[in-house]
Amino acid sequence: MKKFFAALMCMILATGAAMAQKQLTFGPKVGMDLTNFWGKDLHHGMQFNYQAGMFLEYRFTDKFSLAPEVVFAAQGGKMVASVFYDGASSDTDLFFHFNYINVPVMMKIYATPKLSIDFGPQIGFSVYSKATTKSKQDKTYTREVAGAKSVDFGLGLGATYNFTDRVFVQGRYTMGMTKVIGEHYDVKNGNIQLAVGYRF
């Protein structure tokens, strides 16, 4: 959490010298995510999660802007334990809970004054990685995820619709490009995001 608040503070301080410029805006965003893992080594299921953070947007022209973000996001997925997880039987479900501080840098192309197409890279820093086992006998326990990676890279593609100069809604899919659990398993993050935000 210290990394998250430090990153937010840096973004807020960075706006101070340029607030007089109309082309720079910033603000909060919150949303719901539908997350999973993808890759050839598992059968995956979706989970409902959340995100919250801050963004900056700098408008170079009426058609093009750059929008970095710092977002705290709960991610993960669920799967049958017998696919790859140590010691668990085939009738055991595993629910993975990964929390990240994600830093996407989105390039925005405005198709209309209200609608932009957004795309760009994202780097995520893991702050929590747990797996909860739930068996058919309703027994549960939680453990650290062995081999969980501390850094995740992905690519995002989506769109933003501006209802007003202040309020917008945003949809995005971010596909993880790096393995999140060790090097031996093809397990990567997937994240469908729906968020709302407010510009200052």
C-alpha positions as CSV (number, residue, x, y, z in Angstrom):
1,M,0.0,0.0,0.0
2,K,2.9,2.4,0.6
3,K,3.8,2.1,-3.1
4,F,0.3,2.9,-4.1
5,F,0.0,6.1,-2.0
6,A,3.5,7.2,-3.0
7,A,2.6,6.8,-6.6
8,L,-0.7,8.8,-6.1
9,M,1.2,11.6,-4.4
10,C,3.7,11.8,-7.2
11,M,0.8,12.1,-9.7
12,I,-0.9,14.8,-7.7
13,L,2.3,16.8,-7.2
14,A,3.1,16.5,-10.9
15,T,0.0,18.5,-11.7
16,G,0.9,21.5,-9.7
17,A,3.2,23.2,-12.2
18,A,0.8,22.7,-15.1
19,M,-2.7,23.2,-13.7
20,A,-2.9,26.5,-15.6
21,Q,-2.8,24.7,-18.9
22,K,-6.3,23.7,-20.1
23,Q,-4.9,20.6,-21.9
24,L,-4.0,18.9,-18.6
25,T,-6.7,17.2,-16.5
26,F,-6.7,14.7,-13.7
27,G,-9.0,12.9,-11.3
28,P,-10.2,9.7,-9.7
29,K,-11.7,6.6,-11.3
30,V,-13.4,3.6,-9.8
31,G,-14.8,0.5,-11.4
32,M,-15.7,-3.2,-11.5
33,D,-13.5,-5.8,-13.2
34,L,-14.2,-9.3,-14.5
35,T,-10.8,-11.1,-14.2
36,N,-9.4,-14.4,-15.0
37,F,-6.2,-16.3,-16.0
38,W,-5.5,-17.4,-19.5
39,G,-2.9,-19.8,-20.9
40,K,-2.6,-23.3,-22.2
41,D,-1.9,-25.0,-18.8
42,L,-5.3,-24.5,-17.1
43,H,-9.1,-24.4,-17.2
44,H,-10.1,-21.0,-15.9
45,G,-13.1,-19.2,-14.5
46,M,-14.0,-15.6,-14.1
47,Q,-14.1,-13.6,-10.9
48,F,-15.7,-10.2,-10.1
49,N,-13.2,-7.7,-8.7
50,Y,-12.7,-4.0,-8.4
51,Q,-10.3,-1.1,-9.1
52,A,-9.7,2.4,-7.8
53,G,-7.1,5.0,-8.6
54,M,-6.1,8.3,-10.3
55,F,-5.4,9.4,-13.8
56,L,-3.8,12.2,-15.7
57,E,-4.6,13.2,-19.3
58,Y,-2.6,15.5,-21.4
59,R,-4.2,16.7,-24.6
60,F,-1.6,17.3,-27.3
61,T,-4.3,18.1,-29.9
62,D,-8.0,17.8,-30.2
63,K,-7.5,14.3,-31.6
64,F,-4.7,12.9,-29.5
65,S,-3.8,12.7,-25.8
66,L,-1.7,10.6,-23.4
67,A,-3.2,9.3,-20.1
68,P,-1.1,7.6,-17.5
69,E,-2.9,6.1,-14.5
70,V,-2.1,4.6,-11.1
71,V,-4.7,2.1,-10.1
72,F,-5.1,-0.4,-7.2
73,A,-6.7,-3.5,-8.7
74,A,-7.9,-6.8,-7.3
75,Q,-7.3,-9.5,-9.9
76,G,-7.1,-13.3,-10.1
77,G,-9.2,-16.2,-11.2
78,K,-10.5,-19.6,-10.2
79,M,-9.6,-23.1,-11.5
80,V,-9.6,-26.8,-10.8
81,A,-6.7,-27.5,-8.5
82,S,-5.6,-30.7,-10.2
83,V,-4.5,-28.8,-13.3
84,F,-1.2,-27.7,-11.7
85,Y,-1.4,-26.9,-8.0
86,D,0.6,-28.9,-5.6
87,G,-1.0,-31.7,-3.6
88,A,-4.7,-30.8,-4.3
89,S,-7.2,-33.3,-5.6
90,S,-9.3,-33.0,-8.8
91,D,-12.5,-32.1,-6.8
92,T,-10.9,-29.0,-5.2
93,D,-11.5,-25.5,-6.5
94,L,-8.8,-22.9,-6.2
95,F,-9.6,-19.2,-6.0
96,F,-6.6,-16.9,-6.7
97,H,-6.6,-13.4,-5.3
98,F,-3.9,-11.1,-6.6
99,N,-3.7,-7.4,-5.8
100,Y,-1.7,-5.1,-8.0
101,I,-0.7,-1.5,-8.3
102,N,-1.2,-1.1,-12.0
103,V,0.4,1.7,-14.0
104,P,-1.1,1.8,-17.5
105,V,0.0,4.5,-20.0
106,M,-2.9,4.9,-22.5
107,M,-2.7,6.7,-25.8
108,K,-6.1,8.1,-26.7
109,I,-7.3,8.9,-30.2
110,Y,-10.5,10.9,-30.3
111,A,-12.9,9.5,-32.9
112,T,-15.4,12.2,-31.9
113,P,-15.3,15.0,-29.3
114,K,-16.9,12.6,-26.8
115,L,-15.4,9.2,-27.8
116,S,-11.8,8.1,-27.7
117,I,-10.1,4.8,-28.5
118,D,-7.6,3.9,-25.9
119,F,-4.6,1.6,-26.1
120,G,-1.2,1.2,-24.5
121,P,1.1,-0.8,-22.2
122,Q,0.6,-1.5,-18.5
123,I,3.0,-2.6,-15.8
124,G,1.7,-4.0,-12.5
125,F,3.4,-4.4,-9.1
126,S,2.1,-7.3,-7.0
127,V,1.2,-6.4,-3.4
128,Y,-0.8,-9.5,-2.4
129,S,-1.0,-13.1,-3.8
130,K,-3.1,-15.7,-2.0
131,A,-4.9,-18.9,-3.1
132,T,-8.0,-20.1,-1.3
133,T,-8.9,-23.8,-1.6
134,K,-12.5,-24.8,-1.3
135,S,-13.4,-28.5,-1.4
136,K,-16.7,-30.2,-1.9
137,Q,-16.7,-30.9,1.8
138,D,-16.8,-27.1,2.3
139,K,-13.4,-27.0,3.9
140,T,-11.4,-23.9,3.0
141,Y,-7.9,-22.6,3.7
142,T,-5.7,-19.9,2.3
143,R,-2.0,-20.0,1.5
144,E,0.7,-17.9,-0.3
145,V,1.0,-18.5,-4.0
146,A,4.3,-20.2,-4.5
147,G,6.3,-18.6,-7.3
148,A,4.0,-15.6,-7.8
149,K,5.8,-12.9,-9.8
150,S,6.2,-9.4,-8.4
151,V,5.9,-7.6,-11.7
152,D,3.3,-8.1,-14.5
153,F,3.3,-6.6,-18.0
154,G,0.2,-6.3,-20.2
155,L,-1.4,-4.5,-23.1
156,G,-4.7,-2.6,-22.9
157,L,-7.3,-1.8,-25.5
158,G,-10.6,0.0,-24.8
159,A,-12.7,3.2,-25.2
160,T,-13.8,6.2,-23.1
161,Y,-17.1,8.0,-23.5
162,N,-17.3,11.5,-22.1
163,F,-20.8,12.3,-20.9
164,T,-19.7,15.9,-20.0
165,D,-16.4,17.7,-19.7
166,R,-16.1,16.2,-16.3
167,V,-17.8,12.8,-16.2
168,F,-16.8,9.8,-18.3
169,V,-17.3,6.0,-18.5
170,Q,-14.6,3.7,-19.6
171,G,-14.3,0.1,-20.9
172,R,-11.1,-1.8,-21.4
173,Y,-9.6,-5.2,-21.8
174,T,-6.1,-5.7,-20.5
175,M,-4.2,-8.9,-21.6
176,G,-1.3,-10.0,-19.5
177,M,1.8,-10.8,-21.5
178,T,4.0,-12.3,-18.8
179,K,3.5,-15.4,-16.7
180,V,2.3,-14.7,-13.2
181,I,3.0,-18.0,-11.4
182,G,6.6,-19.3,-12.0
183,E,8.2,-20.0,-15.4
184,H,6.9,-23.5,-15.8
185,Y,3.1,-22.7,-16.1
186,D,1.5,-20.7,-18.9
187,V,-0.7,-18.6,-16.6
188,K,-1.3,-15.0,-17.5
189,N,-3.7,-12.3,-16.3
190,G,-6.9,-11.2,-18.2
191,N,-9.0,-8.2,-17.0
192,I,-12.3,-6.8,-18.4
193,Q,-12.8,-3.4,-16.9
194,L,-15.7,-1.0,-16.6
195,A,-15.0,2.2,-14.8
196,V,-16.3,5.7,-14.2
197,G,-14.2,8.8,-13.6
198,Y,-14.3,12.5,-12.9
199,R,-12.0,15.2,-14.3
200,F,-10.8,18.2,-12.5
